[in-house]
Each structure stands twice: as structure tokens, then as C-alpha cells.
Amino acid sequence: MDILFATTELAPFVKVGGLADVAAALPKALRALGHRVVIAIPRYAAFESSGLLFARRLSPLSFMLGERALEATLYDGKLASQVELVLIDVPGLYDRDGIYGDRGEDYPDNALRFAAFSRAVAELARVADEGGAPYAVIHANDWPAALVPKFARDLRLDKTKTLLTIHNAAHQGVFSKESLPTLGLGWDAFTTEGIEFFGKCNVLKQGILSADAITTVSPTYAREIQTDEGGHGLGGVLRQRKDVLHGILNGVDYSVWNPSIDPALPARYDAEDASNKLRCKGALQREIGLPLEPHEPLVVSVGRLVHQKGIDLLAEVLPRFLRATTAQLAIAGDGDEKMIKLLTDAVEKSHGRAVFVRAAPEAVVHRMFAAADVVVVPSRHEPCGLVQLYAQRYGAPPVVHSVGGLKDSVVDCDSKLETGTGFTFEGESAHELLGALERAVTAVMRPEWPKLVKRVMRLDRGWDGPARRYEQIMKSLAR
């Protein structure tokens, strides 16, 4: 099949969350299965310094967005994975710092920016169709590309089916009613069976209603988003489309996240001999300023510092956790200033046993996973989560809140550590998080711990299985 993959993030070039990692890995895995995959993405400023080579198409892509005439310059290139890449450049819309906004605030023209991107993707498919080589499937990702299925239908691309993946239903692209012309839609779309959502325009809702199939990033999350709370108001719409809604757990790109070949690590290791984790821990302690105590348990937290991720719970338990154990804690991330202050205040009172690394470079994050004995993911809700999957590969059994993809990928260890792949807690409370953390660091000191580390490192969390599930869905659409 020929697949057009529409995304607004792509690791390592432009990244806010897990979408960037998926956009890099899933097309590569689909290409390995024999399909041609073309990634379409806005031409952000970050691509200028990426080192990739691009060829500018001589003919621009001219199209209408409602009554607004737009022109996009297209740039063709290839990733190292040999997946094709098309950068879409509409003057004034993408050539700025940030993807969705700057300093925590959304850009005021996001309705135009991503409607234009979605329309351009649909027009790319139209050009391919008119050239006699139609795409079998357009795979749109999250709300910024969620209008692609609607525009594809409006263009009557009957040979091309659409698949929408929801990576996080909390982000929906909600704009004022007056934004409808900017989004390129007529007033006939502003209905309860269309884009209307409590008097506003909801781009994700329109995508859910227009796509031929919908996926989300774990089986449990597929069930959660069909509830009013889990769907953030879209539960009813998703229940309406439950027959075409599938939950597929994300995978890990082992060419990037693999301690046996990771160039960022001071010493490499694998499931059969993980002894070099001790060297990695000592090196990280020196690097980030923790006391050089390689034999004490090291707990690591990596991720966006926002309410969803439960970072405030971690900040709350930190003093009690350090008093109750001899462990150290290393935290990396960036996000809300309120969350950053909570963490900073807690770390300052840790007597040097906790360190906060704001906006850590990717290489440092890799070294943190390698150094960790335990990785904590206290998210209030988590569609899939990649941190716990990386943690398992790097031999750091995760402590997770049992929701969404965390529930699907981490099995709670029994008291003898003979079964399980991590440590889970059920309630959304600091008390239960603290209990799970204490269980984990106590287990680190037990003689059975190395067997648990080996077991989680041997788990197959690669992209081949998930890619085959996507392939099945796409083939069923293309029949």
C-alpha cells in the first residue's frame, strides 16, 4: 500500500510528546513490512538545521481553504530510515519557534495553521489520485491533522481511505464558532452531527465523525475514552463510532532505545549481562550532581511537567519518600511553571539526594534510563505512555498508576518478584504512589532483583507487532 502519514511532530526534529516518537517509528515499521510511506509535516524552522537534504518542488500546491486562497511550497526528502518526507510550507504559518505555541500559550492563529496543513495533506492526496497513483490510506494523527478525513471526503477521494489516531483525547482543537470560515468549513458543518461542540468548533470531533477508522494508543485507553470523563466530553461521539475504534499499544524503536547499542551511554549492557548499569549510575550521579553512591537505589522520572503526568503527586511524596528510604531521585522535564516550582521547592529540601534537570537533552534522558533502578510514571491518565516501555528496555522496572497504556504494559510484581514487570498503584493519591515507590526500592535490594531486571529487558515491545495491527486495519479499509 501507499500510505500518507500526516503528523505535526517528528522525532528527533520537532517534539512535544510521544506523537513525535510514534511518527518516527511507525512509518519505518510499516515500510519494513513492504509499504510505501510518505510523512507529511509542516516545514518548521527546526528542519533548516536538521542536516536532511530536501528538494523544492517547482510547482507550488495551490488550494482553497473555504474562501481563502493559499499556496504551499513543497519540499521532498528522505529520512535515514528511507521513509519519504514532504515538508509543507505555507508562508507565515510554520516558520517560528515552537509547534503549537510558545511559553505555554497557544498561538492565536492555530485554527488557520492546522486547518491549512490538513487541507494541504488532502490536496496532496488529490494530486496523487489525479496522477493515477492514489494513496490507499491517509493516516492522520491527533487534532492538528483531524480535518484531513473531512477534507478528503469533500474532495471525493473515493480510492483513498482515512485513519485517525487519537494520541491524547484531552487535546481537541476547540475554537470559537467564528473560527468556522478560518477552518475552511461551511456553516452546514456547524451541527451536533458535525464540528459543533457546546457552541464552539471541535476539530477532533469532526475528525472522529469523518474518518473511516479510528485508532488510539492502547486497548485500555480505547475503552476509557468512550466514557464522558475519559473522552473529555467526546465519550458519546466515540461510543457512536465504537465499531471502527481500535486500541493498539505503541511500541519502542529498538534502533534508538536499546542499551546494547545506545551511543549516549558511558557503558553498554543487555538482558544477559546488565552489570554495566552500575557504571551508568555512577557516571550519571557525577554528571548531574548526585552523591556518588552507585549501590543506593536510584529512582528516575522523565516527562512533561503538567498536571496530567501527576508531577505534583511526586513533589508531594518526595520528602516522605527520602525520609523512609536511602534512595536518590533524578527528575527531568519541562512544562508548567507551577509544576516546576513545586518540584524545585521539593528538590531544594532534599539535602542533595534529589536533582531536577530542566529540559534535559535527549542524550541525558537516555543516560538517566540506563542509570535508573526504578522509573516512576505517576500519570493521572495516560493514553499509552512510552516512558515505562523505555524503562523496561533499560532494565528499570517502572512504578505506574494503573490507567490507560500503563495498565496494558505493566503487570504488578508479586511479593516474591517471580511474576510481574513493574509496580502499580490504583488510586489517584500521593499515599498510594508513596506505597508503590517504597515497595519498588525495597525490592531493588533483594537478591531476586536481577531476575526481574532480566525479565523486563527481555520483553518484546518493538514496533513489528503494532505495525502489523495497523496494517490489518489499513488493508481492511483498502479492500
N, C-alpha and C positions, 0 to 999 in steps of 0.2 A: 504493500500500500504506500501511497504518497500521503504524508501527514504534515499538516501545517500547525505548528505549535506556537500559540500566542501567549506571551508572558511579558511581564513588566519588570522581572528580576532575573538575573542570571549570574550564578557564582562562577568565578570569583570577581566579576567585573562590577556588578551592581547588586547589592544585597541588603535587605532589611530583615528578612526572616527565612524560614525553611523553604519557601517557594523558590528562592534562588538556587538552593542545593538540588531540589527536585528538577528544576528546569535544566540544570546541567547534566543530571544523571539519567533521568527517564528517557529523553530523546536518544542518548547514547546507547542505552539498553535496547530500545526499540530498533535502532539501526543495526545492533548486533544480531537481532532476530530477522534481519533481511529487509527492513522497511527503509524507505527514504523519508527522512525527517528534516523539515526546514523550520528553524526557530525564527519567529518574527518578534522584534522587540524595538521599542523606541530608541532612537540614536541619542543616548545620554552623553554628557561630556566625558564620562569615565572611559568611554570607548576610544577617545582620542589618544590616551596614553596606555592603551592595553597591549600594544605590540602586535595586534592582529592586523592582517592585511585585508583591505576592502577595495572593491571595485565599484565605482559610482556608475549607476545606470544612466545612459544618455537621455532616456525619455523619462520625465517625471510621471508620477501617478496622480492624475487629476480626478477629483471626485467631489460630490456634493454631500455635505452634512446638513440635512434639512435644506434650507435655502442658502446656506453658506458654501461658497466655492473654496475648496482647499487644494493645495498641491503638495505632494510629498516627494522628496528625493529619496531614492532607494540605494542602499549600499549592500553589495553581496560579499560574503566572506565564508570562511570555514573555521570551525573550532579545531583544537588538536584532536578531538575525537572523530573528526571528519564529518560531523553533523553540520549541515549548511546553516548559514545565518543571514538574515535580512534585517538591516537596520532601517527603520522608518523615521525620516527627518521631516517634520513639519516646522517651518521657521517660527522660532519664538516659543515653542511649546516644551521642548525637552532639553534644551541646551542651558541647563542650570544645575547648581548643586542640589543633591537630594533627588529622591524619586517621587515621593508623594507630598513632601513638604520640607520645611526647614525649621530647626529648633523646636520640634514638637508640634508645629502648626501646619495644617494642610495648606497647600497652595490654593488661592481663591479661584483659579481657573481650572481646577482638576476635572470638572464636568466636561469642559471643552477638550482638555488634553487627552483624556482616555476615551471619550467618545470618538475623537478624531483617530486615535490609534485603532480602536475597534473597527471603525468604518474602513480604514486603510487595509486592515487584515482581510476583511470581507472582499474588498476590491481586488486584493492580490489573488484571492481565490477565484474571483470572476475572470480576471485576465487569464489565469491558468485554464479555466473552463473553456473560455472562448478560443484558446490556443490549442484545444484538443487534448490537453493533459490535465484533467481536473484532479484536485486533491480528493482522496477518498473521505478524509476526516479533517476537520479543523478542531484542534484541541485547545480550548480557551481556558485560562486559569484566573480564578478569583474575579472580584467585581471590576477591576480596571479593564478586563477583556470580556466582561459578561454581556456586552451588547453585540458581540460578534454573531452569536446564533440568531438574534433578531435581524441584524442587517443581512446575514446570509439568506434568511427566508425572504426578506424584502427583495433581494436580488434574484430570487428564484433559482438558487444553485441546487437544483434537484439531485445532481450527481454527487454532491458533497454533503456529508452529514456533520453534525456538530456535537461535540462532547464538552461539557463544562465541569471543571474540577473546582470544588469549594475547599480551599485550604484552611479557611477560618471564617465561619459564618458571622462572626462578630463584626467583620468589616464588610459593609454592604454597598457603599457608594450611594448615600442618601443626599439628595439635593432638593432645593426648593421647587415648587410647582412651576415657577417662572423659568426654571432651567430647561424645561422640555424642548424648546426650539434649539437651545445650545447643544443638547444631546442628540439632535438630528431626528427627533421623532415628532410625528403629528399629534394633534390633540386627541385623535381617535385611540392613541395608545394609553391615554391617561384614564384608565378604568381600573376597577378592582381585579379584573382579569388580565390586566397589563402591568404597567410600571407604577401605578398609583399605590401609595403606602402611607396611610394616615395623613392624606393631604399633601404628601410630598412625592418625589420621584425616587424609586429604589431600583438602582441598576442591577443589583444581584437578583432581585425578584424577577425582573424582566428576563434575565438570562436563564433562570430556573424554569420559567414557563416556556421559553423558546427553544431550549436545547433538545436535541434528540435523545441524549442520555446525560446523566449527571453522575459524577463520582465524588467521593470525599476520601479523606486520607487515612481512615481506619474503620473497621466494621462497627466498633462501639460508637464512634462519633457519628456514623450514618444513622444510628438509632437515636442518639442524643439530639441531633439537630431536627428531628421530627417532633420534638416537644416544643412547647411555646417558649420555655426558658432557654433550652439548648439551641434553638433556632433563632434566638434573639428577635422574635416576632415573626419569623418566616416558617415556623413549625407547620402551620396549616398548609402553606403552599408546598412545602416539601412532602407532607403526607399525601397531598394531591398527586404528586409525581413519584410516589414510593416505588412504583413498578419499574421505573427506569433509574432508580437511585442505587448506587453500589458503593460499598466501603472497601477500599484497598489500602492496606498498610504500606506506608512508604518504606523504601529500602535505604541501603547505605552503598555509596560508591567506594568499593574497596581499593580502587586505584588512588583514592585521595585519603580515605580514612582507614589506615592499616598500619599498625605499629611495626610490622615486619619490614616495611619499605619506606616509612614516613621520613622524608629528608629533614623535617623540622626537629626531630628528636636527637638528643645527645647520645642515646644508645637505643638500639632496636631490639625487639623481642617478639615472641609469638606465643600461641597457646601451649606449645610443648615445652617452652622454656621462657618463663616470664620473669626470670631473676633480674633482668636489666631494668625492671620497673623501679627498683630501689635506687639505681643510678639516676634515673629520670627524676625521681622525687628529690634527691639531694641537689641535683642541678637546678630544679625549679625553685627550691627553697632559697638557694643563693640568688637566683635571678630576680625574684620578686620580694625578697627581704624577710622571709620567714626564718625562724630559728632553725639551724641545721640539725634536724633530728629525724633522719630518714626512717627510724623504726617506730615513730609515733604515727597513728592514723592520720591521713590527710583527706579531708572532705573538700570537694570542689563543686562550685556552682557556676554554670555558664549560661548566659541567655539575656534576652531583653529585660530590662528592669521596668516592668509595668505591672499593674495590679493583677492582670490575668495570670502572670507567672508566679504569684504567691511570694514575691520577694519580701513583702512586708512581714509575712509569717516567719521567714528565715531570719530577718533582722530582729524580730521579737524573741525568737528562741535562742539566738546566738549567745547571750550572756549565760543563760542557764545551761546550755549545751557545753560551753567551755568550762564551767564550774564542775559539771558532772563527769567530764572525761578529760583525757590528756591529749585530745585530738587538736589538729590545726584546721583552719578553714581558709580556702582561697576562692575569691569571687571575682568573676569577670563579666562585664556587660556595660550597657549604656541604655539610657531611656529617660523616664520621667524624673524631673528634678526632685520631686517629693520622695520618690523611692531611693534616689541616690543619696539624699540627705539622711534617710533612715539608716541606710547601710553604712554610710560614712560615720555617723554617730556611734553605731554599734561597734564598728571596727576600731574606732579610736579608744574604746574602753576595754579592748580585748587583751591588753598588755603584750601586744606584738604577736599573739597567736592567730590572728586573722588579718588578711590582707585583701583590699579591694583594688582591682586593676580595671580602671575605667577604659572602655573602648579598646580592649586588648587586640593587638594584631592577630590575624588568623594563625600564624605560626606559634604564637604564645598559647593560644587556645589548644592547639594540638599538644603542646608540651604539658599543659595542665591536665588533659585527659590521661596522658601517659604517666604522669606523676601521681594521679589520684588513686587512693584506695577505694573511695566511695564517691559517687557523683549524686547530688541531690537535685530533684526536679519537683518542686512543691506546687506546681501549677493548679490554679482553681479549676480551670478547664483546659484541655489540650487536645486539639484535633488529632494530631499524630504525635508530634514531638520527635525530633531527631537526636537530641542530646542523650537520651537514655540508650539509643541504639549505638551511638558513637562510644558511650561509656562502656557498654558491654564488649564491644570490639577491642577496646583498650584495656580490658581486664579490671574495670572499676564497677562492680555491681551497683546499680542505681537504687536510690531511695525515691519513690514516686508516690504521688497522690493517684489513687486507682480510678482514673477517669480517662475517657477517650482512648487515644492510641497508647497511652501509658498502661492502661489496663490490658490492652491487647498484646503488649510486648514485654511485660514484666510480671513474672509469677513469684508470689511471696515465698521466701525460703522457709522451710520447716525448721524446727528447733535444733535439729542435728546437722543442718546445712546439706542434707542429702538430696533434697529436691529444691527447685526454685531458681530464679535468675535475678533476684534482687529483693528489695524490701518495700512493702507497700503499706499505705495507711488510707483509711476510708473517709474520715470526716475532714471538713474544711476548717481545721483548728490548729493553732500553734502547739497545743498539748499533744495531739496525735502525731504531728510532724516530729516533735521532740522525741517521742517514744520510738518512732521508726529509726531516727538517726542514732539514738543510743543503742538500739538493737544491732544496727549495722556496724558501728565502730567497736562494739564488744565482740562481734563475730570476727572482725579483722584480726584480733589477737589469738583466735582459736586455731588449733592445728589443722582443722578441716578447711580453713580458708583457701589455701592454694587449689584444692579440688574445685571449689566454687568458682574461682577465677578462671581455671581452665575450662569449666563447663560453659561459662558465659562467653568466653572468647571463641569457643567452637560453634556458637550459634550461627546459622546461616541467615543473615539479614541483608543479603545482597539484593540487587535490583532485578535479577533474572525472573524470579517468581512474580513480583508485582508487575513487571513489564508484560509477562505472558497473560496476566489477567486483563491488563489494558488492551492487549492485542485481541483477546477474545471478544471484548466489548466492541472494539472498533470493527472487527470482522463481521460481527452480527449486525452492526449498523450499515455496513457497506454492501450487504447482500442485496 
